Amino acid sequence: MKKTYLNHFHKEHGGYMVDFSGWEMPLHYGSQLTEHLEVRSNVGIFDVSHMAVFDLTGPEQQEFLRFLLPNDVAKISGETKALYSPLLDEDGGILDDLIVYGLGQNNFRIISNCATREQNYDWLRQWGRQFAVDVNFRPEHSIISLQGPSAHKHITRLTNNKIAKFELTHDQDMMISGTGYTGENGYEIVSDAINGTKIWDQFISDGIKPIGLAARDTLRLEAGLNLFGADMTKSNSPYDSNIAWTVDLNDKNRDFIGKQALTNVDKTKVLTGFYTEERGVLRSGAVVRTKNCKGIVTSGTWSPTFKKNIGFCRIEKNHGDIGTSFLRDKEIDLNFCNNNFLKSLT
């Protein structure tokens, strides 16, 4: 398995190590529940250096990205801001989801998932050849995520700049962005491994607890954030994955990969949240039924914040407010709600 530069820390501090898409990563450091609640109530730190960093160079970076992605990077042109977008194939299927970072002066960086790094590298280079763009894969980079309502108190160790959500600051040694995967305010810090080690050790010495993959997953699900490979795959489009808002059609003259195909994809299904007051977690593949239709669970977990079992399912738009499913041999009742449980259940 591949290892991040912080692998030794995880093992020395009780990390329960697992294979995550070919990477040896900490699932937890003793208690997933404690780690989850620490991020919701205070602050936690994540090693996410397994994710892939791509830096673009060349004079046609913006033109390339406007063609590559359904979301339009012209929105952040010339600014130091970030933009979320899926990466589509020619059929409108989702190859991955990623964040584009505008570094100013029409220079851009992309960070995508770890399991798709080789696929994405090949894809970016394939289409980049049609533009004056070079794609530089940066496997040596460190990515540390500082998340939680108290994160802003600690980021002053690194910068005095106020960084709002999806804004960023950077220099040649470090980029700090107001992004994350937890639903809380927080920051992601990109540097090299030497600086990353110093930053990690500083935050740990401040008493900030390391957080594993298990809590990262329950945090993102409570916040209504999709997991690629579970809630959306190449078989899905943005329209049935609760991210139709990323398909920007405002510039009718802009072409992008998958644009034509998206006019013909099925738009009758949606990805929606559900919860149940009954015991038991519905896992991926469980069938959901309503009076009018049926659907399939894509993600499910027990919510430490709300003390309920929650999940996402892909189902017809006219699903109504309630449904049922079977947990082992028992039929249980479901309530449908907004995907963002932090808003819909608060």
N, C-alpha and C positions, 0 to 999 in steps of 0.2 A: 504493500500500500504506500501511496505517497504521503509525505508528512510535511506540515507547515514548520516554520522555524521555531514555533512555540511548543512543539510536540513534547520536548523534555519537561517543560513547565506543567503541562496537563498531567503527565504521568506522575511527576513528583508531588503534585497537589491533589491526588486522589481522583483524577479524571477517569471515568469508566469509558474506555476507548472502544470504538466500533468502526466498522467499515462503512463510510459514507461516500458512495459513488467513487470508490477506489482510494479514498483518503482516510487515514487513521485520525479520527476526530473524537473529542470528548462528548459523550451523550449527556453526562451530568457529573457533578463532583460530590455526589452523595444524596442530594434531594432535588429532584425536578420541581417539586411543589415550592420549596423554599426559594429556589432560584427564580422561578416565575414571579412569585409575589415580591421578591426583592426588586425586580425590574419595574413592576407596576407601582410600587410604593416609594422607591428610592432610586437606585441606579445599579446597573450591572455592566460588565465588560465581556465582549465576545471576540474570539479569534475567528475571523472569516477570511483568512488569507488563502483558503482553498479556492476562492472565487477568482475569476479570470479578468485581468486588466489588459486592455488594448489601447494603445495611444496611436492616434492618427497624425500623419504629417502630410504636407502638400497643399497646394493652393485651392483644391476643389473639395475640401472636407465637407463643407455645408451642402454643396450640391449632391455629393455622394450620399450623405445621411438623409437628405430629403427624398432620395430615391429608394434608399434601403429600408426605411421605416415608415409605418403608417402614421405615427405621430410626427408632427412637423417641427424639426429643430429650428426653423426660422423663428419660433417663439422665443428662443433663448439666444438668438444671433447677437454676437458682440458682447454678451453678458456672462457673468460668472454664476451660472445657474445650472440646475440639473433637470432632466426630462425623462420620465418613465415611458417605455414603449415595448410592445411585443416585437419580435423578429418573425416575419412571415415568409413562407415559401410562395411560389407562384400560384398555388391553389388557395391561398389565403389561410393555410394552416399555420399554427403557432410552433415555430422552431425553438423558441426560448422567450424569456422576458429579460429586460436589461434596463440599465440607466445610462443615459448619455450625459456627460458633464461638459458644459461649455467653459473653456478655460480662458476665454477672451480672445479677441483678434481672430475669430473664426478658427480656433484650434479646439479639438475635441478629444475626449477620452470616453471609452465604453467599459463598463464593468458588467459581466454576465455570470451565469451560474457555472459551477465547477464541472458538472457532468457533461456539459455541452461545449467545453472549451475548444477541443480539437475541431468539432463540427463548426463552431462559430468562426474560428480562425480561418478555416478553409473557405467558408461562406463569405466572410468579409474580404478576403484577398481575391476571391473569384470576381465579385462585383466591383471591388476597388480598382481592378485593372481597367475598367471602362472610364475611370476618372483619374485625374492627376493626384492620386492618394496612395500612400504607403501605410500598411497596417503593421504596427509593432507590438508583438505579444510580450508582456512584461511579467514573466513567471517569478521573478525575484522580488516582486513587490509585497509589502505587508499591508494588510487591511485589518484594522481594529475598529470595532463598533462599540460605542459608549451610549447606552440607552437608559432612559428613565426620567422621571420628572425632576430629578436632581442633577441630571447630566450637565446642565448649563453652569452649575457651580464649579464643576471640575474641568471643563474645557478651557477655562482661563489659564490653566497650566501651559497651554499651547498657543493661545491667541487671545487678544483682547477684542477682536472683531466680533460684532453681533452677527450670528449666522442664523437666519430664519430657515424654515423648512424649504428644501430644494434650492437653497442658495449655498454658495461655497466660497472659500478663500484658499489661495494656494501660492506657493513659491516653488523654487526648483527642488526643494527637499521634501515637501509635504503638501498634501491637499486635505482640507477638512470640509466636509459637506454636511448639510442638515438633512441627512437621509438615514433610513433604517428600516427594519423589518419586524417591528414590534408594536406599532400603534402609539408608541410614546414619543415625546420629543427626544432627540438624540443626534448623534454625530457618527460619521464614518471617517476614519483617518487613514489616508493612504501615504505610505512612505517606503523606504527600503527597509530591509530586515534589521539593519544595525539601529536605525532610528526607531523602528517598531519595537525592538526589544527594550530600549530605554523608556519609550512611552508606556508600554505595557507594565514594566516594573514600577514606574512612577505611580500609575493609577492603582496598582495592587498595593503599593506601600501606603496609599491614601485610605486603604480599607475597602476599596471597591471589590466586590466579589466576582469571580469568573463565572460565566453562564454557559451551559452546554447546549447541544443541539435539541434536546428534548423540550426544554423550556422555550427555545427559539420557535419551535413548531407550534406549541400551544399559544404563545404570544401572538404569532402572526395570524393564527386562525381566529382568535378572539377579535383581532383588528380587521378581519375581512380581507386578508391579503392572500392571493393565490399562491399555491406551490406548483411550479412547473413539474410536469411528470405525474401529477395527481389531479389537480383541479383544471389543468389545461395541458393538452398535448398537440402533436401535429394533426390529430384528427379533429381538433377544435378550432374555431375562429374566435376573434375578439367578441363577436356578437353573442355567442353562447357561453362566454366565460366571464361575464360581468365587467368587461373592459372595452365595451363599444366606444367609450369616450376617448380612447386612444386612436381611433380612426379619424383623422383630421381631413375633412373634405372641403375646407373653406376655400382653398386655392384650387379652383376647378382645372387649372392648367397643369397642376403638379401630378406627375405620374409616380407611383411607387410600386414596389414588388407586391403582388397579390391584389392590387386595387381592382382590376377587372373581375377577378374571381370573387371578390367580396360582394359584388352586386348579385351573385347567384347563390350564395351560401344560405343554409337554413337559418332563418332568424326567428323561428317559433319557440326555440328553447332558450332557457336562461340558467345561469348558475345562481342559486339562491341559498340563503342561510336557513337553518332550522334548529330548534332546540326541543328537548323533551324533559319533563319533570320526572320521568321514570328512570330507573337504574339501568346502566349499561350503555356502552359506547358503540354506535353504529360505525362500521368500518367501510372502507372503499369497496364498492361493488354491491352493497346492500340495496335492495329494491325498495323504493318509496312509492306509495300509492295514495291517490286522492280520489274524490268522487269522479273527476273528469279525466285523469291521466295518471301516468306513472313515470318515475324517474330513477336515477342511480346516484347513490352517495359517492362523492369523490374524496372527501376528507371528513374525519370525525375525531373528537377527543372529549375528555372531561375538562370543563373550564374551571381552573382554580379560582378565577375572579368571581364568577357567578354561581359556582357550585351547581352547575347543570351540565348535561351532556349536549354538546353542540356539534354542528357540522355543516358542510356544503353538499348540495345535490344538484344535478343537472336535470331539469324538468321543463315541461311545457309552461309557457307564460301564464296560462289560465289555471294555475294550480290551486288557487284559492288560499285560505288561511290555515287550514289544518290538513294533516295527512296521517298515514300509518306506515309502519314497517315492521319487520320481524327481526327480533334479536334472539338468535338461536330459535327456540320454538315458541317464543312469546310474542304476541302482537302488541306493539306499543304505539302510543299517540305522539304525533309531532306537531309543532307549531312553526309555521314559516315566518321569517322576519328578514329585515335588512341584513345584508352580509356582514356589515360592521357591527359585531355584537357589543362592542364598547359603546356604541351610540344607541342601538336598538334595545338593549337590555338594561341600560343604566337608568 
